[in-house]
Amino acid sequence: MDAVRIIAASRRGLAEASTVHEVIVEAWQAQALAEAVGSHLAIFGPYEVRSRARGLGDAGGRFSGGLLRPAPRTGGLRAAQLTEVRDVRGALTGLRGLLREVCEALVNVVCSADEEGMYWTCVEAMDTADESSDRITGILEKLEVRDRNLA
């Protein structure tokens, strides 16, 4: 399945998340997707962005999600369905937007967290999402430079 479709499904999943556990699971899903997109682009992406894409894959894989696994209603790990990234720029832009939305949802969870473990799980998830977002910005900048040089 194409990355853009999976990103859209992840955005819907996050929007429908109604419990703390579901928000954390969606954060984990988004990070797994960042890892999968980064790894895919490191192999099949434009040559100029492959090393940065490896960094995105590494960053995406750092969040353990408090060792949470996807809830049964999510149908498993969405990132496992990734087979292609047809629109590299569109996928990266969408993924960066998803990671921002994840951070916003996690801020709401942090503000209401009544246990220290949940607080630190959310902080870890926000840090990882922020790092992944920064790496995506770097890849997009590299693509822009490449496109200018080709023109």
Order of alpha helices (4+ residues) and beta strands (2+ residues): alpha-alpha-alpha-alpha-alpha
